[in-house]
Amino acid sequence: MSEQRLITFGEATREAMIEEMRADDRVFVYGEDIAKQGGIFGQFAGLKDEFGDRVLDTPISETALVGAGVGAAIAGARPVIDLHYADFIGIAMDEVLNQMAKAHYMFGGQADMSLVLRAPDGVMSHAAAQHSQSLETWFTNIPGIRVVVPSDPRTGKALLKAAIEDPDPVIFFEHKALFPVKGNVPLDDEPIDLGKAAVVREGTDVTLVSYSLMLSKALEAAQQVQDEYGLSVEVIDLRSIAPLDMDTIYKSVKKTGRLVIAHEAIKLGGVGGEIAARVAEHAFEYLDAPILRVGAKFCPLPFSPGLEDYVLAGKPEIVDALLSIVNERRK
């Protein structure tokens, strides 16, 4: 059995970068404040000392950053581009939408696009409307891009390694609040299949699907309803939202007959809606109650801590959904 270490998400993703850069000299990383500062969350600390010009501080231009990554990938490199915050990805949208996602297709498979965009997203430290967004759903509607959403240090390291090794472009949405979170990470863990979800808690009464930081709240809610009400909740960590591993979800819904989907992103137009639609189309006969979704209200994130809590959903809303869907079944 591999040695386990209790390390932070930031340390785990740093290990992934070091291992991939040592294994393949085509891997490099560009971004803002990553060489001298080591990244805004310390996730690139010390890389400049070992890898020199393969770790480069750039001007504040997301357009130039992603454009350089696209060109480098077409030329055969394996760039990792750090976007500082995912909130700034709109500045580079043409490069993402019309170049990164389409180059392989439009060049008839002759142009590879092994490019990773690291995009810290989500709510942290009451950073207000321009620095607290969960934008991952935008990119699930763009063919040609993989969208990855790690939930803890172990999946962070394994998924980042898999993303770097993947021949297709990957947007790696890593929640800002995850970087200081600690978890057990094997010393020599293998990369994770980018298209495969994981059942992280077995159950029989309700299927609860989540991803990223919200997964920890989902697990807490599942434990609470078991302790207080005796409900058995099966929890699925999506890990990837493009593609979606619907087979794992269908199998679980077939067993439990009930489905709740929870994410930090705005509920309207979120990943939960797509999952609910597919289950309604392909697994409706297994459902004993209506599908429920948990997500943020349709509102920019306020700076005020009290208002932020009002807009966001969390463990209490997940608990309410789990109890509601079981009560619906009992009617």
DRENDRENDREN-924723 format. One line per 10 residues: their letters; for each residue x, y, z of C-alpha. Coordinates in steps of 0.25 Angstrom, whole numbers. Example, Ala and Ser with C-alpha at 12.3 -4.5 7.8 and 13.67 -1.06 7.14 Angstrom:
% DRENDRENDREN-924723
AS> 49 -18 31; 55 -4 29
***
This chain:
% DRENDRENDREN-924723
MSEQRLITFG> 0 0 0; 5 14 -4; 10 23 7; 0 34 11; 3 48 14; -6 59 20; -4 70 11; -12 82 6; -18 83 -7; -8 94 -11
EATREAMIEE> 3 85 -8; -3 73 -15; -5 81 -28; 10 86 -26; 14 72 -26; 7 68 -38; 13 80 -46; 27 75 -41; 25 61 -45; 20 64 -58
MRADDRVFVY> 31 75 -61; 41 65 -57; 35 54 -66; 33 62 -78; 42 74 -82; 30 79 -91; 22 83 -79; 24 98 -75; 15 107 -67; 13 122 -70
GEDIAKQGGI> 4 132 -61; 4 144 -53; 12 144 -40; 16 130 -41; 31 130 -42; 35 141 -31; 22 139 -22; 20 124 -24; 5 127 -28; -5 134 -21
FGQFAGLKDE> -8 121 -13; 6 116 -12; 3 105 -22; 16 108 -30; 25 111 -19; 40 107 -22; 37 102 -37; 45 114 -43; 57 109 -35; 57 95 -41
FGDRVLDTPI> 51 98 -55; 56 112 -58; 50 118 -71; 40 107 -71; 33 115 -60; 30 129 -65; 24 142 -59; 16 149 -70; 9 162 -72; -5 164 -67
SETALVGAGV> -12 159 -80; -21 147 -80; -22 148 -95; -7 147 -97; -6 136 -87; -16 127 -93; -12 131 -107; 2 127 -104; -2 114 -98; -10 111 -111
GAAIAGARPV> 2 113 -120; 11 105 -111; 2 94 -111; 0 94 -126; 15 94 -127; 16 81 -118; 18 86 -104; 9 83 -92; 7 97 -86; 0 99 -73
IDLHYADFIG> -6 113 -72; -10 119 -58; -21 129 -59; -19 134 -45; -35 135 -43; -45 128 -52; -53 141 -51; -43 147 -62; -45 136 -72; -55 145 -80
IAMDEVLNQM> -44 153 -84; -38 141 -92; -51 136 -97; -48 137 -112; -35 128 -110; -43 118 -101; -56 118 -110; -50 119 -124; -36 114 -123; -33 105 -112
AKAHYMFGGQ> -46 97 -113; -46 96 -128; -32 95 -133; -31 80 -133; -45 79 -141; -42 90 -151; -28 85 -154; -34 71 -157; -27 65 -145; -13 70 -150
ADMSLVLRAP> -12 80 -138; -11 74 -124; -16 83 -113; -10 78 -100; -13 90 -92; -17 92 -77; -24 105 -72; -23 105 -57; -35 114 -52; -37 116 -37
DGVMSHAAAQ> -52 118 -36; -63 119 -25; -65 127 -12; -54 130 -2; -52 141 8; -64 150 4; -57 154 -9; -70 160 -15; -76 159 -28; -64 160 -37
HSQSLETWFT> -55 150 -30; -65 139 -25; -71 133 -37; -74 118 -41; -73 119 -56; -71 105 -60; -84 102 -66; -81 112 -78; -70 102 -83; -79 90 -83
NIPGIRVVVP> -86 95 -95; -73 97 -103; -69 84 -111; -55 81 -110; -52 84 -96; -51 75 -84; -55 82 -71; -50 76 -58; -54 80 -44; -46 73 -33
SDPRTGKALL> -52 72 -19; -40 69 -9; -25 69 -9; -24 54 -14; -33 57 -26; -26 70 -29; -13 64 -31; -17 52 -38; -27 60 -47; -16 70 -50
KAAIEDPDPV> -6 60 -54; -17 53 -63; -20 67 -69; -6 70 -73; -4 56 -79; -17 57 -87; -16 61 -102; -28 70 -101; -30 84 -95; -34 83 -81
IFFEHKALFP> -40 94 -72; -36 91 -57; -46 98 -48; -40 97 -34; -48 104 -23; -40 116 -17; -44 111 -3; -38 97 -5; -24 101 -6; -22 101 10
VKGNVPLDDE> -30 89 12; -23 76 16; -25 62 12; -18 49 11; -10 47 -2; -2 35 -6; 12 37 -10; 11 30 -23; -4 32 -27; -8 29 -41
PIDLGKAAVV> -15 39 -50; -30 38 -50; -38 36 -62; -43 50 -66; -57 45 -70; -60 36 -58; -68 40 -46; -66 33 -33; -76 27 -22; -70 33 -10
REGTDVTLVS> -81 28 0; -90 16 -2; -105 18 1; -119 12 -2; -129 23 0; -124 35 -8; -114 38 -18; -106 52 -16; -98 57 -27; -88 68 -25
YSLMLSKALE> -74 73 -28; -62 82 -24; -63 89 -10; -78 86 -9; -75 71 -9; -70 73 6; -83 79 10; -91 68 3; -83 58 11; -86 65 24
AAQQVQDEYG> -101 66 20; -101 51 17; -95 48 30; -105 57 38; -117 51 32; -112 37 35; -109 41 49; -122 48 51; -132 41 42; -126 28 38
LSVEVIDLRS> -126 32 24; -115 25 15; -110 34 5; -101 30 -7; -91 42 -10; -85 43 -24; -73 52 -27; -74 56 -42; -59 60 -43; -62 64 -57
IAPLDMDTIY> -74 71 -63; -70 71 -78; -71 59 -80; -81 55 -70; -81 41 -65; -96 38 -66; -94 23 -65; -90 24 -51; -102 33 -48; -112 24 -55
KSVKKTGRLV> -107 12 -47; -108 19 -34; -122 25 -37; -127 11 -41; -123 6 -27; -128 18 -19; -140 24 -27; -137 38 -23; -127 49 -28; -122 62 -22
IAHEAIKLGG> -111 70 -29; -103 81 -21; -93 91 -26; -88 105 -22; -91 111 -35; -104 118 -38; -115 108 -39; -121 114 -52; -114 108 -64; -105 100 -55
VGGEIAARVA> -99 86 -57; -110 81 -48; -120 84 -58; -113 76 -69; -112 64 -60; -126 65 -56; -130 66 -71; -122 54 -75; -128 45 -63; -142 49 -67
EHAFEYLDAP> -139 45 -81; -132 32 -79; -135 27 -65; -149 33 -62; -155 19 -59; -146 17 -47; -150 30 -40; -159 30 -28; -159 45 -26; -156 58 -33
ILRVGAKFCP> -142 61 -35; -137 73 -27; -126 83 -29; -118 91 -19; -110 103 -24; -108 118 -22; -118 129 -24; -118 137 -37; -111 148 -32; -96 154 -32
LPFSPGLEDY> -89 150 -20; -90 161 -9; -78 166 -1; -86 166 12; -84 152 19; -98 152 23; -104 154 9; -93 145 3; -99 134 12; -113 137 8
VLAGKPEIVD> -109 136 -7; -101 123 -6; -106 109 -3; -99 99 7; -101 88 16; -114 93 22; -120 94 8; -115 80 4; -121 74 17; -134 80 14
ALLSIVNERR> -134 75 0; -131 61 5; -142 61 15; -152 67 5; -149 56 -6; -151 45 4; -164 51 10; -169 52 -5; -166 37 -7; -174 34 6
K> -187 41 1
***
